[in-house]
């Protein structure tokens, strides 16, 4: 049997101790029981979404964590959403998670949202999340993970209103973007060709409004956000495809945001396939486009809930 013991980094210290020395305690105690111990660094792991499925692998060796019979997450405070991804991936494989509460960690950023939506028949763009050190190495070697290609979207996992979001065409641009100083990790995604996206507003587990967002014809940006200068048009609910409504509802449920959510859906103009980009927990009711219409719809939801 094999147990993965998880710390913040592959190499480093925790609570003033070398993680190697801490790991040796587990090895000494478990070896007589026939259990091999492997150290895992959360921030030396790469989280991927491929064909809507979650994969977590060692960013250094590129190997998936598929040979573990269980994991113990000794320290997850440095990267709780990566810990949640690893725990969910381990559980999905049928292996054991010693401290399973991390599986239920709430989605705080785009990383957590993608992890929670994976493996639930929700269409997601192929994406990967890894710390900047490994992105810089990719840029230097001019080698992307299998299945990823330019143009790419690179955006902050905590970005909002279309900020910190780049369309990248080649390794030169990629190197420039990943070298920028930042506080948050980025997500890298294959670009989905589009002429608009949809913000689906969900209140109380129901689709209440849909806004079609599109950039201006002379726009110098690839984003459709109205806060970035895009146009927002209300779409009559009876004209919005039921398939997209159902996808939005599943996405809100998967991220535990059925009460209030703004689900962003994009449709590939070449294939017609929809993808969920994110599930906003604060979906710009009082700002952006169509403020009066959004506010009135939200007020109706509030009154209905207060009176129920």
N, C-alpha and C positions, 0 to 999 in steps of 0.2 A: 504494500500500500504506500501511497505517497501523499503527503500533506504540504500544502503551500502556506507559508507564514508570511503575512503581508505587512510591510512597513512603508513609509513614505517614499523612500528611494532605494534603489538597488545597492548603493553604497552610502553610508552615512551613520548618524548617531540619533538616538532617541532617549530622552530623559537622561542625558549626559552619559549614555552608554553606547558603545559600538554595537550596531545591530548584528554584526557577526558574532560578538560575544553573547548577545542575548539569544541568538539563534542556536548557538552551541548547547544551551541548556535544554532546548527542545530536542535536539538531536541525541544528546546523551540519554534523555529520558525515554525517547520513543524508539531508538534503535533496537533495544532488547525486545521490544514488542513487534518488531518487524515492519516499522514505519519509517520510510525515508522522508527527509524534510528538505524542502526547497524554499529559498528566500525569494520573495517577489517584491518589486518596487512599484507602488501605485503610479508614481510619476515617471516610471520607466516602462509603462504599459501603453498600448495603443488600442483605443476603442474604435470599432468599425461598425458601420451599418452597410450591409451588402444584400441586395435583393430583399430588403425589409427585415433581414435577420441580423441579430446582434452577434458580434465576434469580439473577443478580447485576446490580445496576444502580447508577448514580450516585445517591446519596441527595440530592444538591443539585438536579440537573436532572431526576431521575426516569427518565432514559433507560437502557435496558439497554446493556451493553457488547457490542453485537452487530456493530459496524462495525470491530472490530479484527482485523487479520490475525495479530497476535501480541502477547504481553506480555512485558516484562522486569520482574521483581519486584526492584527495587533494594534495598528495605528492607521486610522482613516481620516483624521481631521484635516490633513493637508489637501486631500482630494476626495471629499465624500461622494461626489457623483461618479468618479471613476471606481471607487469602492463599491458603490451600488451596481455599476455595470458589471464588475467582476463577480459580485455575489449572484446577480441574476443569470449571468452566463454559466456560472458553476452550477446553479440550481437547475437550469435548463438542460444541462448535460446529465443530470441525475446524480451529481456528486453532492457532498455535504458542505454546508456553510455553518461553521461553529457558532458564529454570532449573527444569526439571520435577521436581526432587526434592521440591518443596513439595507436589506432588500426593499424595505418599505420607506426608505429615505425619500422625501418629496423632491420633485423636479424644481431646481432653482434657476437653471440656465438652459440654453438650447441643448447642451449635452444631456442633462437629466431628462428633458422632454423626449429626445430621440431614443434614449435607452428605454424609457417607459413605453414608447409606442412600438418598439421593435417586436417582431414575432407575433403581431396581433392583427394581421391582414390590413394594415394601414400603409398605403404607398408612401415610401420615403425616398428622397434622393440618396444615392450612394454617398457616404460621408465617412470621414475619419477624424479622430481627435487625438492629439498627442502634444506633449509640451514642446516649446520652441526649439530646444536643443536638437531634437530629432528632425524638425522641419528644416533647420539650418543645414544639417547633414544631407538631407534630401536635395536641397538646393545646390550644395557643393558638388555632390555626385551626379546631379541632374538625373535623378531616378525617383519616380513616384511609385507608390504601392501599385501592385497589379490591378488593372481595371480602372485606374484613374488617369485622366488625360486633360490637356488644355483644350478649350478654356476651362478654368476652375473658378469657383467662388471660394474666397477666403474671408471669413468674418468672425468677429469676436463672439464667444458663446454668451456674452452678457450684453451685446450690442442691442440698441433699440432705435426706432425711427429711421432706419436705413443707414445709421452711422457705423463706422468701422467695418465696412463691407466693401470688398474689392473684387472686381472681375479681372482675373489674371490670365494672360495670354501665352506666357513663355517662362522659362526658368529665370531669365533676367528679372522680370517683374516679380516672380515668386520670391527670389532671393531678397529683393528690396523690401517686400511686404513682411516677410518672416523676421527680418532684422530689426523691424521697428520696435521701440520699447513699448511694453504693454503690461497691464496688471492681470489680464485674463487670458486664458488659453483661447485658441481659435479653432474653428471647425473648417475643414477643407471638403468641398463638395464638387462633384461633376456639375457643370453648368447645365441648366435646363433652358433651352431656347423658348422665349415667351414674348407675348405682346401685352400681358397684363397679369395680375393675380387677383385673388378674391379674399377679402377679410370677411369671415363668417362669424357673426356675433351670436353667441349662445348664452342665454340666461335661463336658469332653472331647468336645464336639461333639454331645451328646445331651441331650434334655430329661429331667431327673432328678426334678423336682418342680414343682408349680404351687400357688401360694397365692392364694386369692380374698380380696381386701382390700376391706372396706366400712366406711364411716363409720357411727357410731352414729345412730340415728333423731333424737336431739336434738342432734346435732353442730352447732356453729356454724361449721364449716369445710367447704370443698368438697373437700378432699383425702381420699384413702382410706388414706394411709400408716398402718401400725400404730404407727410411732414418733410419729404425731400423734394417737393415741388410737383409731385404726381397729381393726376386728376382722380377724383373719387365719385363714382356714380352709383346710386342705389339700384339694386337689381330686384324687381318684383319676385317675391318668394315662389310664386307659382311658375316662374320662368327659369328658376335655378334648378339644375338637374338633381333629381333625388339621390343619385349616386354620390354626388359631391356633398349633399347634406348628410348622408349616412357616414361618409368618411370623416366629416367634421365632428359629428357626434361621437364616433368611436375614438377620435383623437382626444377630445375633451375628457371622455371617460377614462382613457388610458393614463392621462396626466393628472387625474383627480381634480379636474376643473369644470365639472358639469354645471356648477352654479353660475360662474362667470368666466367666459373665455372668448378670445378672439383668435380663431383658427385661420391661418394663412395657407391658402391652397393655390398652387400654380399648375398650369396645364401646358404640357410640352406641345408647341405649335407644329412640330414635325411628326410626332407619334399620336398626339391626342391623349396621352396618358397623364393623369393628375398625380401630384405629389403634395404632401403636407410639409411646409417649410418650418412652421413652429406653432405653438399654442400659447398665446399671450395671456398672462394672468391679469394684466391691467390693459385692456384693449382700447385705450384712447377714446373714451366716451365723450369727455368734455373738450377734446382737442381734435385737430385733424379736419377731415371733411364731414359734411352733413351733420354738424353738431346738434342742431335742433331736433332732427329726426332721430338720431341715436339717443339723445337725452330723453325724449318723450317715450321711446320704446323701453328704455331702462327704468324710467319712473313708473311706467305701467307694471313692470316686473316687480319693482319694490312694493308698490301699493298692493298688488295681488298677494305677495308673500306676507306682508304685514297683516292683511285681512284674512289670511287662510288659517 
